[in-house]
């Protein structure tokens, strides 16, 4: 398992903390859940597979 340091804006931290409490998960488990959910194959491409946005070379 890899450990990282993650900086979150205060308002985002509050939202994730509230979601974790609501879902009876630790903050770490909630972040992992949200990352897995966001990266799962739900018809969207992973960020690295997305084409470059217009106006950026």
C-alpha positions as CSV (number, residue, x, y, z in Angstrom):
1,X,0.0,0.0,0.0
2,X,1.3,3.5,-0.9
3,X,0.9,6.4,1.5
4,X,0.4,9.9,0.1
5,X,-0.1,13.3,1.6
6,X,-3.2,15.0,0.2
7,X,-4.1,18.6,0.5
8,X,-7.8,19.4,0.4
9,X,-9.5,22.8,0.5
10,X,-11.4,23.2,3.8
11,X,-14.8,23.1,2.1
12,X,-14.1,19.9,0.2
13,X,-12.7,18.3,3.4
14,X,-16.0,19.2,5.2
15,X,-18.0,17.7,2.3
16,X,-16.0,14.4,2.3
17,X,-16.0,14.2,6.1
18,X,-19.8,14.7,6.2
19,X,-20.2,12.0,3.5
20,X,-18.0,9.6,5.4
21,X,-20.0,10.1,8.6
22,X,-23.2,9.6,6.8
23,X,-22.0,6.4,5.1
24,X,-20.3,5.2,8.4
25,X,-16.9,5.1,6.8
26,X,-13.5,6.5,7.9
27,X,-12.4,9.6,5.9
28,X,-9.7,7.4,4.2
29,X,-12.3,4.8,3.2
30,X,-14.6,7.4,1.9
31,X,-11.9,9.0,-0.3
32,X,-11.0,5.5,-1.6
33,X,-14.7,4.8,-2.3
34,X,-15.1,8.1,-4.2
35,X,-11.9,7.6,-6.2
36,X,-12.9,4.1,-7.2
37,X,-16.4,5.2,-8.1
38,X,-15.1,8.1,-10.1
39,X,-12.6,6.0,-12.0
40,X,-14.9,3.0,-12.6
41,X,-16.1,2.3,-16.1
42,X,-19.4,4.3,-16.2
43,X,-19.2,5.5,-19.7
44,X,-16.6,8.1,-19.0
45,X,-12.9,8.0,-19.9
46,X,-10.2,8.1,-17.3
47,X,-8.6,11.6,-17.1
48,X,-5.4,10.4,-18.8
49,X,-7.4,8.9,-21.7
50,X,-9.4,12.1,-22.3
51,X,-8.5,14.1,-25.4
52,X,-6.9,17.5,-24.7
53,X,-9.4,20.3,-24.2
54,X,-9.8,22.9,-26.9
55,X,-7.4,25.7,-26.7
56,X,-4.6,23.7,-25.2
57,X,-1.8,22.3,-27.3
